[in-house]
Amino acid sequence: MYLHLFMKISRHKSVSHAKAIGATGRSPLLDSCHSWLNNIFTVKTDISQDKNMTRKHFVTPIIDETLYSLRNLAEKGSRGFDCSEHSLSVVKSWAQAPGGRRQTKNKESQPPADPQLSPQKKPDQPVLAVHVPCKSAELSAPASADSLESIIADIGDCQRCKLSTTRTHIVFGSGSPSATLMFVGEAPGFDEDQQGIPFVGKAGQLLSRIIQSINLSREHIYICNVIKCRPPGNRNPEPDEIKACSPFLNRQIATISPKFICALGTFAAHTLLKTTQQISLLRGQFHDYNGIRLLPTFHPSYLLRYPDKKREVWEDMKLLMNEMES
């Protein structure tokens, strides 16, 4: 009896989690959940002849824990997610490589380099630790005839911050220069630094599957990062590095002129929106970036560490699809 009851409560709790709404955690569902759990024990049970004792020592703690969990989710920015079979199958597919294969390090499955859009430097070429003065105003106000090629030329063999001393390649961006949708990440990782292409490691493979789930491919969108060089040990970008590199990002966005931007993770969202609000509170809704609709969501590398957050990213992707199709 206890096992059967626990399974019923667990299933109902999952649905409640999925439909939790509101910053205060209050919704009609919470009240119905409370009533449902109480009504369970109106039936006869062989566990105890004292129904009041059963309610007091078993039901009440479950009710309290369920309601607490729902409110906690709401306070963290959860606005609910779809538990339909389709949504669950999509999220499950993100754990596999395209075509149903498991993730591998097969370089043939990775996107080819675009020599025009991926400025590169030979790995064995020495990097001089020379600071090249550059006023941010010169970069943040692009010429009217700006192009991706001219931005690449302006970047050159960039020495504007300390990351130039440790990088292998400058990772500019890849994809369609006339894309309607642009993904902006944080910074290159090890694989990106080696190849000079954004999002080609495990997080990049997951991003490719997320893009496929909204019926697009990497050839239809544009992908880049806030900073163009890998921070040592994949540490977080530092303020001076973001300051030196973000003008190039602003020029990329202005040149491509997408209708939608998906900011992947905290640093992309904070840089573009000029905010310090938590990504969990920023996601799930559109924001304005110079007239472009911007949707923040969790970074794919975060999803690799916390797979349960994939459902929330899928909700964001569905929101993005609906807006792009409207």
C-alpha positions, -999 to +999 in steps of 0.1 A: +000+000+000+028+024+009+047+017-023+016+021-045+007+054-027+042+067-031+042+061-068+009+079-072+021+108-053+054+109-072+036+110-105+013+137-093+042+157-079+059+156-113+028+170-130+026+197-103+063+206-108+056+209-145+027+233-140+040+254-112+034+291-120+038+325-105+066+341-085+048+333-053+044+297-060+006+299-056-018+285-082-051+266-082-030+235-089-013+238-055-047+239-037-060+209-058-028+190-050-033+197-013-069+185-016-060+154-036-034+143-012-058+147+017-086+128-001-063+098-007-067+088+029-105+088+030-103+052+018-099+023+041-064+011+046-048-019+063-018+001+074-035+017+104-069+018+120-062+053+132-067+075+101-059+107+120-025+093+130-019+082+094-027+117+081-006+134+108+025+113+104+025+105+067+003+127+046+011+161+061+049+159+056+043+149+020+019+178+014+044+202+030+073+189+010+054+190-023+042+226-018+077+237-007+092+222-038+067+239-061+072+273-045+110+268-046+108+261-084+087+292-089+110+314-070+139+302-091+121+313-123+104+281-133+074+289-154+064+254-162+072+229-190+054+205-212+054+169-202+038+156-234+054+125-251+067+147-279+085+171-256+100+143-235+112+125-267+128+157-279+147+163-246+157+126-246+171+130-281+195+157-269+215+130-252+224+114-285+244+125-315+225+134-347+212+102-364+208+085-330+245+079-325+262+085-292+286+114-288+320+106-303+351+126-311+347+119-348+360+151-364+341+142-396+308+149-378+319+184-369+310+214-390+337+223-416+358+254-411+348+285-431+381+302-440+364+334-447+346+337-414+371+320-391+403+340-388+430+315-377+466+315-367+489+285-370+493+266-337+531+268-339+531+306-347+545+325-317+522+350-301+538+383-291+525+398-258+521+433-273+492+455-263+476+472-293+457+503-281+422+505-294+395+529-284+362+511-278+343+539-295+361+530-328+347+495-326+312+502-312+304+526-341+308+505-372+309+520-406+278+520-427+293+495-451+305+472-424+309+435-432+320+404-415+352+404-435+360+440-425+354+430-388+378+401-392+404+424-408+400+449-379+405+421-354+437+410-371+462+392-349+444+407-319+466+416-288+440+437-271+439+415-239+459+389-221+441+360-237+462+366-268+492+351-250+475+317-245+451+311-274+457+289-304+431+304-327+408+334-327+372+320-329+352+346-348+320+329-357+303+306-383+270+302-401+249+323-424+258+360-427+221+367-434+207+346-406+173+354-390+184+337-357+218+342-340+231+322-310+256+340-288+277+320-263+302+328-237+337+319-249+356+292-269+366+260-252+394+237-258+380+221-290+370+255-304+405+269-297+420+241-316+398+244-346+389+280-347+352+273-350+326+280-323+307+252-305+323+221-318+330+203-285+305+183-265+285+215-257+285+223-294+272+189-303+244+194-279+237+228-293+235+213-328+208+188-316+189+217-299+190+236-332+178+205-351+149+202-327+135+236-338+138+224-375+169+244-383+205+236-390+238+254-383+239+265-419+207+285-414+217+303-383+248+322-370+269+313-340+295+333-321+307+341-286+311+372-265+348+368-265+369+353-293+397+337-275+397+308-250+402+317-213+429+294-198+413+263-182+379+274-195+376+299-166+349+326-168+356+356-189+370+386-170+356+421-172+386+436-191+384+407-217+347+413-222+352+450-226+380+445-252+360+420-272+323+429-269+325+458-295+333+432-321+303+412-311+281+443-314+294+448-349+287+412-358+251+416-346+247+449-365+261+434-397+241+402-396+210+421-383+191+390-371+155+392-361+161+370-331+191+364-307+193+335-283+218+343-255+234+312-242+242+315-205+249+341-180+277+360-197+260+364-230+228+375-214+245+399-190+267+414-218+239+420-243+212+431-218+235+451-195+221+434-164+232+413-135+199+394-130+201+356-127+198+337-160+171+316-143+150+347-140+159+361-174+150+330-194+115+321-206+108+356-219+119+379-247+140+410-241+149+439-263+184+444-278+185+474-301+151+464-316+161+427-318+141+401-298+165+384-275+157+352-256+182+341-229+185+304-220+209+281-202+243+274-219+247+239-234+277+232-211+254+239-181+230+213-195+258+187-196+263+192-159+226+195-150+206+174-176+173+181-157+175+217-170+170+205-206+132+206-202+134+244-194+156+250-225+131+231-246+103+254-233+125+283-244+130+268-278+093+262-283+087+299-274+114+309-299+098+287-326+064+302-320+077+337-323+097+330-354+067+314-371+043+341-362 
